[in-house]
């Protein structure tokens, strides 16, 4: 399609521009356009930290940005300023990683509640200890939450098991 036709379609409202060079039909089903852009531009993108906590209902805060993890050594795509890129180790990148359908046949990674908790606890110096403690409290109140599962996940990260045990002492 020529650029002239593309811009004509956009100006007539037939297509919506999601991001630079990324368009979709205006009558397509509603989707979170920020997630769609991130999933399209960064194939291994995984929602993490505060964004993942909010998706799992472990935070009352509405994130002001999308926290996205990528494996160390990956190319970092140019995204809008509302996306914060976090680089995680390749060895542990896929631990607790699931897929979340975004729309248009595209999906984005989403860390499990346990992985998200371990990450926010081990990175509490950046994310804030109050965020970590509140998320842990909410997780512990859930039916079926098992502290042993959280400790098992923490064993895969250097120093995280001690941090999670300390978090249990603070919260309990």
N, C-alpha and C positions, 0 to 999 in steps of 0.2 A: 504494500500500500504506500502510495506517495505521501510525503509530508503534508502536501497541500490538502489531500483528501482527509488525512488524519486530523488535521487542525479544523477542517470544515465540520467533520463529525463531532469533534469536541465542542466547537462553538455552537452547533445545533443541539447539543445536549444528548447526542446518541451514545457517546462514550464519556467515561469519567477518567481523569488523569489521577492515578494513585501516587505516582512519583515520577521522577525524571525518566522518561522513556518507558513508562509502565502504565498501560491503559486497560480498562475493562468496559464491557457494555453497560450502559446506564440501567438497563432493565434486568441485569443479573441480580441474583439474590443478595441480600445484605450480608456483608462480612466486615470484620475488623480490618480496615484497610492498612493500618500500621503493621499488623501481624502478617497480612498477605504480602506486603512489600518486603518485610524482613525474611519471610520464608522463601520468597522468589530470589532475592539478591544474595542470601547466605544459606546455601542448601543444608548445612549441618547446624544451623542456628537452633538453640535450645533455650526456652524460657527458664530463667533461674532467679534466685534470690527473692527480692520483694515481689516481683511479678508472679513468680511461681507460687509464693505464699498466698498471694491474693487469689490466684486461680483455685487453690486448694481450700480457700476459706479460712486460712490461718492468720489473716491480717485484716484489720478493719480499715486500714489506710488504703486509699485509692492511689495506686502508684502514679507518679508524675512522669514516669519514663518506663520504657520497656527494657528490662534487664535481660540481655541475651548472652549466652555463653557460646564460645566457639573453641575448638581444640587448638592448642598451642601449635603454631606454625601455619595456621590457615590464613588465607588472604582475607583481609578485612575490607568489606565492601563499604562504599560511601552510602550512608543512610542519613535520614533526617536527625536533627539534634535530640529528638525525644527518645532515641535508642541509645542505651549504654552497653557497650561491648565489654565483656569480661572474658579473659583468656584462661581456660582451664587446662590442666595437664591431659595429654593424650591418653595416658594409661588409665585414668579414672573417668574420662569424659562420658563414656556410655553407661556408667553405673547409675541405675535408677532412671534411665532415660526412656520415656514413652513418646508416642506421637499424638499430636492434637490436630484434628482436621481443621483447616482454616477456611477452605472453600475453593471452588474452581479446581478440585482435584489436587490441591496442594496442602501439605501438612508441615507443621513445625514441631520441633522437639519440646517436651515439657518434662522437667525433672519431677520425680515422685515427691510426695509430701515429706517422706523420711530424708531423701537426698537434699531437698530444699532446706529442711531444718538443720541438717549437718552443715551445709554450706553457710547458712546465715549465722550459725553458732561459731564456726571456725573463722569466719570473716566478720565477726561482731565489731572489731575495731574500725571497720569501714561502714558497715551497715547499721551499727548501733546495738548495744547490748539490750536495750529496752525492746527493740523489735524482736530480737532472738528470744528473750524470755517470754514475751507475750505469745509469740507463735508456739513456743513449746507448751505453755499452759493450755492453749486452745487444743493442741494436738493431743495432750494427755487426757483432756475431757472427752475426747471422741471415743465412741464405743469401738472396741477392737484395736485400739492403739497399744502397741507392745514396745515398752522401753528396750527390750532385748533386740528388736529389729533395728531400732535407732543406733544402738551400740554396735551392732553387726555392720551397719552401713559406715559408721564412723571409723571402724578399723581399717578401712581402705585408704584413709587419708592421714598423712603424717601429723601426729599431735592432736587429731580431732577427737579421739576416744577420751582423752583426759579432759578436753574442753566440754564434751557432752556430759561426762560424769559430773563436772563442776556445775554445769547448767542445771542438771537434775537437783543438785544440792541447793542451788539458789532458788529454784522454783518450788521444790518440795520442802 
